[in-house]
Amino acid sequence: MQQAIFLDRDGVIIENQAAYVRSWADVEIFPQALVALRRLAELPYKIMIVTNQSVVGRGIIELAAAEALNQRLVEVIEQAGGRIDGVYMCPHAPETRCACRKPQPGLITEARNDWHIDLSRSIMVGDAVTDMQAGLAAGVGHLIMVTTGRGRVQLQQVDQDLRAKITIFESLQAYVEDLLINL
Ligand SMILES: [Mg+2]
């Protein structure tokens, strides 16, 4: 069975935007994340993006536009020497009560089914409490919260119970450097 690293998109790989990432003009890639992804590409992990994009369900942008934006991001990551094996996106608005919008585990379990992933030996990296909750609900063994994006503010909403289950790093790169040392 494969190991995977699940990466939230906004706040982990690119800057979070309060008014949503609506077009490529809104995409601010973290340089440190590109470095981290290049280093991750050498490791035997499937690398998955798991992202909530209610901007689609709210009718602000089309599904095809959101998918094209993800594809362009993957291409930039590849040009920088990185690799993304799959992009799993929830396009629904919160009121839809779907099974895929984090904190629900649906995106992660869908990826697990597609790739035969051992979630207990896998990693979830996110900047929001809902990322940690989705990973926990899916049974992901390693929950990493980064303080880029919304992370610093979101950390204030982490209760004692959740705090005991997560590890905090200042960025995706800081986490990946630690992962490489401790492999
Ligand atoms: Mg995020």
Residues whose N, C-alpha, C, O or C-beta is under 5 A from the ligand:
A	BS01	MG	D8 D10 G11 D127 A128
